[in-house]
Amino acid sequence: MGELSGWHWLIVIGVFVLLFGARKLPDAARSLGRSTRILKAELRADDAAPSPVTPPAPVQPQDTVQVTPQVTAPAAAPASSQPAPQTAAGPATDPARTDAT
């Protein structure tokens, strides 16, 4: 029951002819044969000349110089001897002052 008899093969071939047409079957078979030959040639080329694999070179520790960033304080705004100007909306606010008056 597992084998295909002659009648089974005729039915399978007939279905292929009906599905793909008699004109396209030779082209499909030719294309399949070319693809198979190319695949076999590529597999043989890969087996015949394996690519050399070289291990990576060991990393040697080197003397390193650590650089610490120098942080400088922002320059202080010069103190003004003049009072803050008054506007129509009210007194000017000084962002440096924290007390509310």
Stockholm file with secondary structure:
# STOCKHOLM 1.0

chainA/1-101         MGELSGWHWLIVIGVFVLLFGARKLPDAARSLGRSTRILKAELRADDAAPSPVTPPAPVQPQDTVQVTPQVTAPAAAPASSQPAPQTAAGPATDPARTDAT
#=GR chainA/1-101 SS CCSCCHHHHHHHHHHHHHHHCTTHHHHHHHHHHHHHHHHHHHHHHHHHSCCCCCCCCCCCCCCCCCCCCCCCCCCCCCCCSSCCCEETTEECCCTTCCSCC
#=GC SS_cons         CCSCCHHHHHHHHHHHHHHHCTTHHHHHHHHHHHHHHHHHHHHHHHHHSCCCCCCCCCCCCCCCCCCCCCCCCCCCCCCCSSCCCEETTEECCCTTCCSCC
//
